[in-house]
């Protein structure tokens, strides 16, 4: 299944974004993107992405085929990012993990699902069998987007994360067979169209 970048998307509100792989020159714009995310959106990320050194390490992963990162760009501004993580060794070499972040201004506009679909396509091309996505129980939009791509809840870790108010929340682990979710997506949009979705 072919991959072509950059991908030009028209979102629900009629705005246009370009989705492309991250490059080694994206550090400053990516740091600005992460720092502009509301605290409640950043709190569930695994690393402190407002730190220069964190973003530097992230950008340094360009060229490492264990980490594949896509950026959604509107004009000169990054408005979304998605990453597929995989391992080349051990008992989970067939599994990838998907993480997606979208600027508040572009949420509920189809961008998150579009990025996720492109990551799924890349996972299929990379020969992965299974994908995992972790969402917090109150991230309704993220759960809905992954569900539309064929992900199903596989486990719930009770009280596993805390929100910005110190309230413990459940972490939902969603998984799906990659070939199954690609079939689901192709049924939704013949020959792949990046202009639909959550």
Phi and psi in degrees as a GROMACS rama.xvg file:
@    title "Ramachandran Plot"
@    xaxis  label "Phi"
@    yaxis  label "Psi"
@TYPE xy
-76.3585  149.014  UNK-2
-121.528  134.092  UNK-3
-136.779  132.529  UNK-4
-136.294  146.933  UNK-5
-75.1913  156.673  UNK-6
-102.125  129.061  UNK-7
-98.4334  124.397  UNK-8
-118.867  144.162  UNK-9
-109.444  119.359  UNK-10
-86.7274  177.381  UNK-11
-58.2904  -35.7601  UNK-12
-85.5906  6.3943  UNK-13
89.7282  -5.01037  UNK-14
-75.3713  158.862  UNK-15
-115.743  137.105  UNK-16
-133.357  158.255  UNK-17
-114.184  130.744  UNK-18
-110.014  128.322  UNK-19
-148.834  160.552  UNK-20
-65.1046  148.955  UNK-21
-67.5489  145.781  UNK-22
-119.452  172.064  UNK-23
-70.4095  -8.40292  UNK-24
-100.567  7.63726  UNK-25
-90.834  3.15312  UNK-26
-56.4716  -50.4164  UNK-27
-64.3948  -44.6301  UNK-28
-67.1276  -35.1161  UNK-29
-69.3399  -40.0876  UNK-30
-61.9146  -41.5958  UNK-31
-62.2386  -40.3719  UNK-32
-60.8096  -49.746  UNK-33
-65.0857  -40.6039  UNK-34
-68.7059  -23.8102  UNK-35
-82.3689  -14.1078  UNK-36
-65.8747  137.822  UNK-37
-59.4108  150.8  UNK-38
-55.5886  -37.2666  UNK-39
-68.3921  -21.9359  UNK-40
-83.397  -31.6327  UNK-41
-79.9251  -22.503  UNK-42
-63.2637  -26.002  UNK-43
-94.0913  2.03919  UNK-44
-77.1588  148.106  UNK-45
-72.4312  -27.0505  UNK-46
-120.75  161.038  UNK-47
-80.3762  93.3227  UNK-48
-78.5752  1.13973  UNK-49
-86.3232  -4.70055  UNK-50
-91.3997  134.081  UNK-51
-56.0279  -43.8429  UNK-52
-66.4879  -31.5646  UNK-53
-65.6268  -46.6048  UNK-54
-66.84  -36.8682  UNK-55
-59.2187  -43.6993  UNK-56
-64.8299  -38.5337  UNK-57
-63.7923  -47.3642  UNK-58
-65.7665  -31.4861  UNK-59
-65.5777  -14.2639  UNK-60
-77.1236  -7.44482  UNK-61
-57.5686  128.987  UNK-62
96.6808  -15.0034  UNK-63
-88.03  114.075  UNK-64
-74.2564  3.66715  UNK-65
-84.7964  -12.1153  UNK-66
-133.361  117.904  UNK-67
-121.409  116.784  UNK-68
-118.539  132.834  UNK-69
-111.099  143.281  UNK-70
-118.769  139.484  UNK-71
-102.679  125.522  UNK-72
-122.935  131.21  UNK-73
-117.104  109.939  UNK-74
67.5736  -121.654  UNK-75
-105.85  10.78  UNK-76
-110.537  130.904  UNK-77
-76.2676  126.801  UNK-78
-119.263  -0.347309  UNK-79
-166.52  153.499  UNK-80
-148.532  142.067  UNK-81
-142.229  141.538  UNK-82
-133.756  138.251  UNK-83
-108.262  121.154  UNK-84
-106.217  139.386  UNK-85
-146.558  164.944  UNK-86
-120.562  149.194  UNK-87
-100.443  -2.96306  UNK-88
-136.722  157.252  UNK-89
90.5592  -170.834  UNK-90
-86.4324  2.07109  UNK-91
-118.987  30.5767  UNK-92
-65.3965  -18.8746  UNK-93
-92.1149  1.21109  UNK-94
-113.59  138.594  UNK-95
-121.753  153.808  UNK-96
-115.657  133.926  UNK-97
-108.994  132.152  UNK-98
-131.819  136.379  UNK-99
-135.315  135.593  UNK-100
-129.566  137.737  UNK-101
-132.461  137.995  UNK-102
-57.3644  145.155  UNK-103
-55.4023  -35.9511  UNK-104
-66.5405  -19.0427  UNK-105
-110.474  3.55933  UNK-106
-71.4806  147.864  UNK-107
63.1976  26.6214  UNK-108
-119.855  6.66561  UNK-109
94.0487  -4.82528  UNK-110
-73.3622  -43.9456  UNK-111
-58.1553  -44.7972  UNK-112
-66.8391  -37.2888  UNK-113
-62.9311  -44.1044  UNK-114
-62.769  -45.41  UNK-115
-60.6011  -40.2436  UNK-116
-61.9331  -40.4112  UNK-117
-66.9353  -35.2922  UNK-118
-67.3612  -37.704  UNK-119
-63.0162  -44.5044  UNK-120
-59.1912  -42.674  UNK-121
-64.4394  -39.1535  UNK-122
-62.14  -41.0003  UNK-123
-60.6912  -47.3208  UNK-124
-63.6732  -28.8057  UNK-125
-81.8697  -4.46078  UNK-126
83.5124  16.5572  UNK-127
-75.6569  151.131  UNK-128
-101.969  -27.5767  UNK-129
-143.546  143.777  UNK-130
-121.889  148.633  UNK-131
-125.282  138.633  UNK-132
-135.011  135.429  UNK-133
-109.836  126.443  UNK-134
-132.71  150.721  UNK-135
-83.9239  150.285  UNK-136
-57.6772  -26.473  UNK-137
-94.3118  5.2167  UNK-138
-87.4221  71.3478  UNK-139
-61.7102  -44.3507  UNK-140
-61.4196  -42.8857  UNK-141
-65.1772  -42.7692  UNK-142
-62.533  -41.457  UNK-143
-65.0454  -41.8932  UNK-144
-62.9938  -46.4574  UNK-145
-67.4049  -35.4722  UNK-146
-61.4035  -40.5153  UNK-147
-65.0819  -22.8994  UNK-148
-90.4242  5.98171  UNK-149
96.2666  3.89286  UNK-150
-74.5914  143.14  UNK-151
-126.13  146.766  UNK-152
-63.2478  128.908  UNK-153
-112.701  -27.2662  UNK-154
-154.706  151.263  UNK-155
-125.721  121.305  UNK-156
-97.56  106.516  UNK-157
-68.9232  130.408  UNK-158
59.5778  31.5594  UNK-159
-81.3355  -24.4859  UNK-160
-129.824  160.095  UNK-161
-117.271  141.388  UNK-162
-86.2014  -177.546  UNK-163
-66.6257  -13.2262  UNK-164
-97.8875  5.77736  UNK-165
82.1113  8.36557  UNK-166
-82.4727  128.454  UNK-167
-72.3029  137.032  UNK-168
-126.734  156.277  UNK-169
-82.4649  141.207  UNK-170
-101.047  123.051  UNK-171
-100.073  122.089  UNK-172
-95.8352  115.738  UNK-173
-109.578  138.285  UNK-174
-137.786  161.872  UNK-175
-162.14  151.344  UNK-176
-70.1866  127.436  UNK-177
-61.4693  -45.0009  UNK-178
-62.5655  -33.415  UNK-179
-68.1896  -44.5248  UNK-180
-71.3464  -30.2322  UNK-181
-68.1166  -38.5201  UNK-182
-61.705  -39.3758  UNK-183
-61.8568  -44.7701  UNK-184
-66.2741  -39.6324  UNK-185
-67.4903  -29.9276  UNK-186
-69.3581  -32.5051  UNK-187
-73.2662  -41.9104  UNK-188
-137.194  107.348  UNK-189
-59.6868  131.963  UNK-190
59.2639  23.5456  UNK-191
64.1753  116.292  UNK-192
-127.365  121.534  UNK-193
-82.7825  9.32716  UNK-194
-98.4949  5.33857  UNK-195
-123.585  165.4  UNK-196
115.765  176.945  UNK-197
